């Protein structure tokens, strides 16, 4: 009798085929493009402390449920007609929410709230059929319904009262992950990381759209072309901050090696809360770019200049926190770049928008150039 040797059991990553983003998920992202566009337009037209607070809250409320659908399609891919139909119903709900964004605090909050309830109902119902322990799904759905009640009720108010109720729904998001049984929600790192990377690219696309919107009524002069190209270069810099050196692939491998509990908690902190900060940074930058492109060779207002530089700085700070979580280095150059970017606001308000955007390009170039030199 010949001796036999037991082979090691394959890992989960080896045993399961890769789970990649489905075409319908990309179709759903088209609505999120519109959402980002609506939020950017609202911020650009109300670039005040109050306007910023409203956009901060609306983005948080919308992103919470949009990201929840990423968790959903991770657990049950849209591979049947029934699932696809329900996702399209949720898409309709997100579309109504997006349509309500510009006047959400001036009467459209009612439509926003009831469409939000539809989205939450579809999400909870689909998750109940996903195979996750029903008690965990019901607890998650119940907590989401509490937040939804705050959003729906707030929609019947305007101004400060509405902002307080929607901010309470935002605050509840920090508690929900601690109140549900996260390990019960199985998470595939390959699909999850890829999906969030695509969302970030969509957000960058909004910055490109903002360049076009800002230039729509202006003559195509040399300063306009210059500021448009430099603004696009800033977008490339943000793309590099997120994807450079295959950071997304390294993040995927890091998550895949973790036990379910730690993986899911990391997913909440990095991909829900952390990516909220990244999206907000891109929104701020896009709002500032609109003014920069519209007035390239003239000084811009303090609010516009602060949004432009502050958006890039916020993105770098959050990106650095994410990289530290995944043990990616170096990080200090990005933090220093975020600090230096604050000084470019003065260029925008006293010299020109073109000068501020050019300085931002220089700061990003110096930071990433230093990182490249260190890697070599």
Order of alpha helices (4+ residues) and beta strands (2+ residues): alpha-alpha-alpha-alpha-alpha-alpha-alpha-alpha-alpha-alpha-alpha-alpha-alpha-alpha-alpha-alpha
